[in-house]
Amino acid sequence: MANKYATYGSDPTQAAAGIANGLRETTGPTNLTMAGVTDGEYLKRSGSTIISGASTLAWTSAYSVDFTSLGSQNLKTGGNGTKTIDGKVWTWENDANATSSDVTNGTGIVIVCNTNNSNYGGSTRTTPILTLPFQTLISGYSVQRHIVRVRTRVLITNADANSEGARLAIEDSTAPTNQNVNLFKGFSGGVSNQVITVSSVTAVSTTRSTSTSTDDVLGLVWEGPKSVEFWSGTYGGSLTLSTLRWSECQDMANPLMFKPTQPRIGLLAGTANVAGSFTATFTHMEVDYFSKNPAP
């Protein structure tokens, strides 16, 4: 659009009258009439009229899967290593610490633990875990350019000791035990199956918040080293996040992760005793993103 003098001439009176009545494009030229404009909204053209519109920023879906709808698959076949689930290549670790691990049609991904293997954030990881890099889901993904949201529904049974439960994590693939953020659902402080624990790890494991809850949907909104939000909700046909459990912003001197390399999603389960078979079942997962700026 040209400036007011190029559009209406050099006479300020004409310019003021023109702006009062609407705007005129230099191409055409086309007179654009100003219609109703709502306070707080942006202006946009609709035909020959200028109207207002509400901002409608929305997540872009990268991946959505109903694990319960997939064909059955024994993930322990072949032990540790890559497993193709719904066409995506996951990595399965600590196979020996799972009695069974299956994609079960009608149920989801079911991990049954068999011994004391609840260590996720320590120097030696023992929890059975499935991981999936963001690069396989988001074309051109980079930590600097994307904000990601990961949601999953998890059901747990036989959680009866502290640190026994399931987690949703985002972690650095090169240093996962000391560079990760995660949500834990399980047993803590004498409460079974009803505890949501928030953890942010940079070299030292730090529990940020613990809340009693029956929520079965866990969610992480992650902007790389800059910020993270920990959410939960109740599944009712969709992966709804309704409760913000914790949020954290850190500067580059104290990042949530130190230059994460190929960050990835983690779905994992751990038990704290031998008695009983703790079971974690993941039924659904969705990954969405915002692109903060275009690729150069």
Buried (B, 14 or more C-beta within 10 A) or exposed (E): EEEBEEBBEEEEEBBEEBBEEBBBBEEEEEEBEBEEEEEEEEEEEEEEEBBBEEEEEEBEEBBEBEBBEBEEBEBBEEEEEEBEBBEEEBBBBBBEBBBBBBBBEEBBBBBBBBBBBBBBBEEEBBBBBBBBBBBBBBEEBEBEBBBBBBBBBBBBBBBBBBBBBBBBBBBBBEBBBBBBBBBBBBBBEEBBBBBBBBBBBBEEBEBBBBBEBEBBBBBBBBBBBBBBBBBBBBBEEEBBBEBEBBBBEBEEEEBBBBEBEEBBBBBBBBBBBEEBEBBBBBBBBBBBBBBEEEEE
